[in-house]
Amino acid sequence: MAVANAARPKSNPKTAKPAAIAALQDLDGAPFVLCVGTIEARKNHLALFNVWRMLKQSGINPPTLIMAGKVGWRVENLIEQMRMSGLLGKEIRLVDGLSDDELSVMYARCLFTVLPSFAEGWGLPVGESLDHGKVCVTSDAGSMREVGGDFAVYVDPYNVRSIHDAIRRLVTQPGVLAELEARIARAF
């Protein structure tokens, strides 16, 4: 997908903060799930936080969730909930200021991506994920089906159980994830 995002900073080796590399260093090759986009209510990060809590409560040790994007408005309560739960900084990480190159590293190394947004203008992270050969669990809202076609996994953004079940399936059934990735490689 050759769509550029002017809002993302370009790489500059003299001034670039290697946020992606720093976020991944202590993972030591462990798997992670990537969510790209401004941290704001319409992107439905609250649902992802709840899904990670549900996975932990059910005895599943989920991969780290990396939320890559700047912190938007009216999310102070969400960030405080993540902090108070003990998940922030461990199972859930916020990473801001990624260059295009750093974001590409994140896409290349992630297990899969998530974007359970209530509304999107286009859904660029869905296309970027697929362009990197990665499965995207995304909402069945707005333009997402147009972007993801038959290659994304669709969920109801208003139903946390729907999001949980899709993510749990990909986390606990690696064969399903491999099959979906092979399909992207063959036909996307």
C-alpha positions, 0 to 999 in steps of 0.5 A: 500500500503506497499511501503516505501518512504526512502526520507521522514523522519521517526518519531522521537519524540525527534526531530520531528517537528509536521508540520502536526499538526501545519498546521492543528491546526488553521483549527479547523476541517475545510476541506482541500485538500492535494497535496503530492510531491516536489513543482516543475514545473512537478508536476503542482502546477501552475494549482492548484494555478489557480484552487483555484483562479478560484474557489474563483473568481466564488464565491466558498470558496474552502477548504484549499489546503495543498501542502505537500513537499519540495520546489524544483527548479524553483518555486520562481515565482509560490510562489511569485504569490501565495503570491501576490494573497493573497492565500498563507498562507490562502487558500494555504499552503506549509508544508515541512518536514513531517514524515510518521506518520504526512503524514498519519494524513494529508491523514486521515483528508483530503477531497481528494487529488490532483496530476495533475502532467505532469509526474511521475515515479510511482505516489506514492501519488495516491496509498497512497491516495487510501490506506487511503480511499481517492479519488485522482484527478490525471492526466491521464499521465504516470503511474497514471492509473496503480496506480489509476485504476478505483478508481481515478478521472482523468484529463488532466494535460494540461487543467486547466479547466479539473482540475477545473471541477473535483475539483469543482465537489468534493467540491460542490457535497459531495454526489459524493465524498462520493460515490467515497470513498465508492467504494474505501472502498468496492473494493480497 
